[in-house]
Amino acid sequence: MKIASFNVNSLRSRLPVVLDWLTENQPDVLCVQETKVQDVDFPAEPFDQAGYNYIFKGQKSYNGVAIFCKDKPTNVEFGLDDEPQDQPRLIKAEIKSIAIVNTYVPQGYLPDSEKFQYKLDWFSRLRRYFEKHFKPADPVIWVGDLNIAPEPIDVYDPKALLGHVCYHPAVHQALQQVMQWGFVDIFRMHNKNAGEYTFWDYRMINSFKRNLGWRLDHIMATKPLAEKCTACRIDKKPRIAEKPSDHTPIVAEFDW
């Protein structure tokens, strides 16, 4: 079973990139974030033609999550248990008896801002969400743009960037609290090298060519699934496509 995660930074703007990637890679599941499209305008027809089922929750210009899958998803739910209705950041579905939780975690803006505290609180609520709905022995996959680079090897300059809202001791602790519930970082299980990133900032000149990136997009799995994960990789090809997202897909394969 092949499962991928991709922050598309506007689904309608990146539609050719996403459809080409689906056609070429044929994942069983593609979780996307930052769709930036309200539900009434969701571009459903191209995915019908591509043979994918889909579930989504979005809003205009901001946030938004969706799951595309070959098998029909079941037990679909949206949001944390206390998620504000204007924050479409989480979508859960069961596919082939695996619970897949797709998240777009708040960025946080600045460390001394209310938005940063909201980000930390969001992780705390996410931990409670997993505690309430699942057990660590269940087959659960947590994916998405987590807006955290967990380790020094996950950012291009760990000394200079320490204290950034996506590379900050407080968010590292917040992430660790969720991970300790029972998750394994699938990419790091298979890849130990530095310089492997999923995000390169548009605003930095030649950031991709210079590999000035961050590993912000993740696939986490509970132990029963981690033991069946045969590979995990970052696919950089979509980042050099015409009109690309500033992120690129991360893909894991499971013997499931």
N, C-alpha and C positions, 0 to 999 in steps of 0.2 A: 504494500500500500504506500503510495507516494503522496506526501502532504507538504504543502508549500505555504509560505506567508509572504505578502508583498504589500508595502505601503505604496499605493499608486498615486497619491497626491493629486486627486481628481480623476475619478473613474472615466468620466466622459472624455476628458482631455487625453487620457492615456489608453483609450479603448483599442486602437490598433496594436499598441504594445502588448496589452493584456491578452488580446485574442491571438496574436501571433505566438505568444509564449505558451498559451494553452494548447494550441495546435501542435507546436513543436515538442512540448514536454509531456502532454497528456497526464497531468496529475490526477489522482483520484479526488483530491481536495485542494482547493486554493482558497486561502483566507486572505482577504484584502482589508486594508484600513485606509482611513482618510479619503473616503469615496467622494465626499463633498457634493452629494446630490440628494435632494429631497426625494422621498419615496415615489411620489407621483411622476417624477422624471427619470426614474431608474431605467437604464438602457437594457431592457430585458431581451428584446428580439435577437440581437446578435448571439447571446448566450443560449437561447433556444436553438438557434441554428447550429451552434457548436456542440450541442448535445449535453449541456450541463444544466442540472437543477441549480437553484439559487435561492438564498434567503438573505434579507438585507434590512438594515435600519439606518436611515440617514437624515441629514438636514442640509439646507442650502449653504454652500460655501465653507462649511466647517465639519470636522469629525466624520463619522459614518463608518460602518463596518458591513461586510458581506462575506458570505461563504458560497463558493461554487463547488459542486460535487457531482460525480457521475451517478452515485446511488442517491436515492431519495432520502433527505435528512428527516429525522424524527425527533420528538421531544425538544422542539425549538423554543428557546427562551431568549429574551432580550434584557440586557441591563443587569447591574447589580441589584440586590434586593431593595436597596434604598437609592438607586440611581435616579438623579434628576431627569425628568422627561425630556429636557432639552440637551441631553448629553448622550448621544448614541455612540457608546464606546465599547460595548460588549455584546457579543452574540454567542449563544451556545447551541449546539446540535449534537445528536448522536448519529454516527455514520459507521456502519459495520461494527456495531456494539462498542465503538470508541466514543467517549465524550470529548468533543472538541470545543474549547473555549477560545474564542478569537477576541483579542483586546487591542484597543488603541488608547494607551495610557497618556494622561495629560503631560505636556512637556514641562510646565512649571514656571515659565517666564524668567523670573529672577529669584535668587535664593531668599531674599528678604520680602518676597511678595506673598500675598494671599494665595495666588495661584500655585506657588511652590508648596505651601501647606496643604492645599487641596490635593496636589499630587501625592504627598506623603499619606494623607488620609485615605486616598483612593486605594493605595496599596494595602492599608490596614483593612479596609472594607473588602478588598479582594481576598485577603487571607480568610476572613470570616465567611466569605462566600464559598470558598473551597471546603472549609471545615463543615459548613452546614449541608452542602449538597453532595459531597463525595467522601471517599475514604482513600488513603494513599495506596491501598491495594487495588483500587479500581483502575481500569485502563483510561487514563485522562491525558489529553494533550492540551497544553496552554501555549498559544502562539500569539504573535503580533508585534507591533511597534511598541516596545516597552519604554522607549525614551530613556534608556539606561545603557551605558557601556559598563559592564560589571567589573572588568579588570584592567590593569594598566595596558595590557596587550590589545585591548579593545578600542583604544583611541590613538591617534597619530602622535600626540604629544601629551603624555600623562602628567608631566610636571606643570606645564603651562595651563592645561585645561582643568586641573583639579579645582573644584569649587563651582564649576559649571553645573547648571541644574540637571544635566544628563550624566555628569561624572562628579558626584558630590558624596561625601561620606554619609549624609543622611539618606540619600536614595539608595546607596549601596546597602545600608542597613535595612531599609524598607523592602528591598528586593529579597534580601537574604531571609527575612521573616516569612515571605511567601514560599521561597524555595525550601525552607526547612520543613514545611508542611509535608513535603514528599516529592519534590520535583528534581529532575536531572537535566542539566544543560546539554542537550543533545549535540549541538555543534562542537562544544568543547570536549565532549566524550570522544569525538572522532578527529578533532583538529586542535593541535597544541600550538600552532604557529602564530606569531604576531603579524599584524598587518592585514588581517582578513576582516573586511568591513562590509556593511550593508548600506551605508549612507555617506554621501559626499555632498557637502553644502554647495548649492548653486552660487551663493554669494562670494565664494572664494575662487579666485582665478585659477583655472585648470586644476581644481581640487581632485577630480578623478584621475587625471593623468599623473598628478603628483602623489596620488594615493593618500591624500589628507582626509581620512575617513574615520568613521565610528561604526562599531557593531552595536546597533540599536534594535535590530529586529531578531527575534529569537523563536526557537522551538524548544519547549520544555515538555518533559514527559514523566509520568510516574514510573516507578521502577519496573512494573510488569511490561510496560511498553518500551522503556529504555533498553531492557534486555533483548528486545526483538528488533531494535534499530540497527540496520545494516550499513547505513551511510547517511551523511549530512554534508551539504555543500552550499556555498553561496554562488549564485549564477550572476556574473557581472555583465553578461551580454545585453540585457535590457537597459542597462545604464548608458550604453553607447548608441542606443536606438535613436531614431528621429523623435524629437520632442519627448525625452525620457522623464520619468520620475526622478527625484533626488535619492530615492532608495532603489534597491534591487532585490529580487526574490532570494529567500533561503528555503532550501528543500531538504526534506528528510525522507528516508525510505524505511519501511518496517516490514518484517516478515510476519504479516498479519492477514 
